[in-house]
Amino acid sequence: MQPYRPGKTPEQLMQELGLDELIKLSANENPLGASPRAKEAILHHLDKIHLYPDGNCTVLRDALSQFHNLPRSYFAFGNGSDELIHLFGVAYLEPEDELIMAHPSFVRYEASAQLNQAVLTRIPLTPDFRHDLNAMAEAITERTKLLYIANPNNPTGTIVYREELERFLQRIPDHVLVILDEAYFEYADHPDYPHGLDYVRAGRNVVVLRTFSKAYGLAGLRVGYAVARSELLDPVERVREPFNVNTLAQVAAAAALRDAEHIDRTRAFNRAGLEYLQAACERLGLRAVPSQANFLLIEVGCECARIQKRLLERGVLVRTGEAFGMPTFLRVNTGTPEQNERFIEALQYALHE
Ligand SMILES: Cc1ncc(COP(=O)(O)O)c(C=O)c1O
């Protein structure tokens, strides 16, 4: 396996490049930060951090059970949804089993196949950068255990539609667990965007993954959750570490969940940001994939590593497409209005120098 290679920290980059400020638009974080309620909850619990966390995430579990109107036993928690992806692999995959995913899609699914010596089947996206659900269903064999659909997809921001997902689910045999990764759920507003929890409620072999890292603005605390019938979560509960979600993450997530206003504001900022970036790309003659997430995949028409370097010189950090096999694309998340403008100014400079 290849180790995960962390990028340089913003502080290191600023020092190296002599920058006073760095606008980080590379990791799909929330530019508005966390909910003030989450910060308050953390302050209230600072005098508890010498104690081990609640290994059952009781407060967060109760809050989510109420929020989604589902039994408490339908939730499992991870140190970010990254950890849940890891745990589903460990719990479900034996050597020679198969994991199906789209390509490009979220890279951690691949690592979970490799770690467990499973066979990875990657199904290319359609020409309009969407999951090819027919091809994914056709790739299923008797050894297929896990099938991932990131909806919206990272790095494209595209979605699968309700009707095609329902047709697809009808074709899925019982031995396959379909994992709908809804890390960007809160941003999707397309009328045909399917809500994975509807299929959990209908008793399907479906797991929904959600995270507090994106719209909820808690990426640094690491908390994500899986929702499914409890018997589907049982294998994950067996292999997880007892204290995998820390105390501050648990209380902050429960408080953030109650702050609907912060999520509404986040959504409105994102929608305006996407519209601004889309229009600016059009003006610059660049193609941007229509997005239902909080980021935009932009085709720059040349090696994007060069463009990324120039953007950095202007104090803007974005993600290059090389990591997911799209070397002429870059992925940028929406920032505040000022940050979006700074990015477009820097992009103009980077393209035309
Ligand atoms: C599709 C998708 N799933 C899961 C994650 C992991 O999120 P976290 O581990 O922060 O919950 C990400 C993060 O970028 C993502 O894009």
The ligand as an SDF file (V2000), in Angstrom:
LIG
                    3D

 16 16  0  0  0  0  0  0  0  0999 V2000
  -17.0370   11.6320   -0.6790 C   0  0  0  0  0  0  0  0  0  0  0  0
  -16.3220   11.7570    0.6240 C   0  0  0  0  0  0  0  0  0  0  0  0
  -16.5310   10.8300    1.5640 N   0  0  0  0  0  0  0  0  0  0  0  0
  -15.9200   10.8940    2.7560 C   0  0  0  0  0  0  0  0  0  0  0  0
  -15.0340   11.9200    3.0390 C   0  0  0  0  0  0  0  0  0  0  0  0
  -14.3340   11.8800    4.3610 C   0  0  0  0  0  0  0  0  0  0  0  0
  -14.7750   12.8470    5.2160 O   0  0  0  0  0  0  0  0  0  0  0  0
  -14.4580   12.8070    6.7750 P   0  0  0  0  0  0  0  0  0  0  0  0
  -13.5330   11.6650    7.0300 O   0  0  0  0  0  0  0  0  0  0  0  0
  -13.8410   14.1200    7.0770 O   0  0  0  0  0  0  0  0  0  0  0  0
  -15.7900   12.5980    7.4370 O   0  0  0  0  0  0  0  0  0  0  0  0
  -14.7790   12.9040    2.0980 C   0  0  0  0  0  0  0  0  0  0  0  0
  -13.8180   13.9840    2.3820 C   0  0  0  0  0  0  0  0  0  0  0  0
  -13.3030   14.6540    1.5370 O   0  0  0  0  0  0  0  0  0  0  0  0
  -15.4340   12.8300    0.8460 C   0  0  0  0  0  0  0  0  0  0  0  0
  -15.2210   13.7300   -0.1110 O   0  0  0  0  0  0  0  0  0  0  0  0
  1  2  1  0
  2  3  1  0
  2 15  2  0
  3  4  2  0
  4  5  1  0
  5  6  1  0
  5 12  2  0
  6  7  1  0
  7  8  1  0
  8  9  2  0
  8 10  1  0
  8 11  1  0
 12 13  1  0
 12 15  1  0
 13 14  2  0
 15 16  1  0
M  END
$$$$
